[in-house]
Amino acid sequence: MRVNRLPIFAAAVAAILAASCADKSSEQSSPTQASEAASAATDTPAAPAAADNAAPAPDPLPDNMSTVADGASVVVEDTWIRQPPEAAPVAGGYMVLRNSGAQDDRLIAVRSEVARNVEIHEMVMEGDMMKMREMADGLAVPAGETVMLKPGGFHLMLMEPEAGLVAGKRIPLTLVFERGGEQVVEFDVREVSADAQEGGEHGHD
Ligand SMILES: [Cu+2]
């Protein structure tokens, strides 16, 4: 064990030394730093990496790594609307928001032709009661994260939906993201038994 550890440690020290050297001297830069220098000063060709005896450095990052121009970085999946009881004043909409981009985004509004308006709701405890509440600032979808809208949790609330929201129909909703702009996404209307639901019948103020 002791015999094997020493070379590894020595290699790590050598790598650290090589890296700190490169900070002072551009001629001894590691491959990673060479690529950064090359993208910073594109008028000069990138100098070949002088790695010397240092441990091999990881592959240089692609030049566009931090400059990805991402518009719609949120992927919308598993979209569905619960078939509301006849003449119900609201209908719940659910989906999965997957932000694969490097930038935080936020669902700030939803529009639909089949409802008077669409609100973004969260569930909160009030005493021993779960209540739903509109999220006035919208729903954050942080970079690299997945946000689920599901019964009993975050959901869309179609206010005063038109008649005929029956299972099998596909309803387009326009999702408006703060950064990514608008996406029109189709939602399947599904019939779900009432005892399976938690976010269905809650009073609105
Ligand atoms: Cu609601």
Boltz pocket constraint, residues with backbone or C-beta under 6 A from the ligand:
constraints:
  - pocket:
      binder: B
      contacts: [[A, 121], [A, 132], [A, 133], [A, 155], [A, 156], [A, 157], [A, 199]]
      max_distance: 6.0
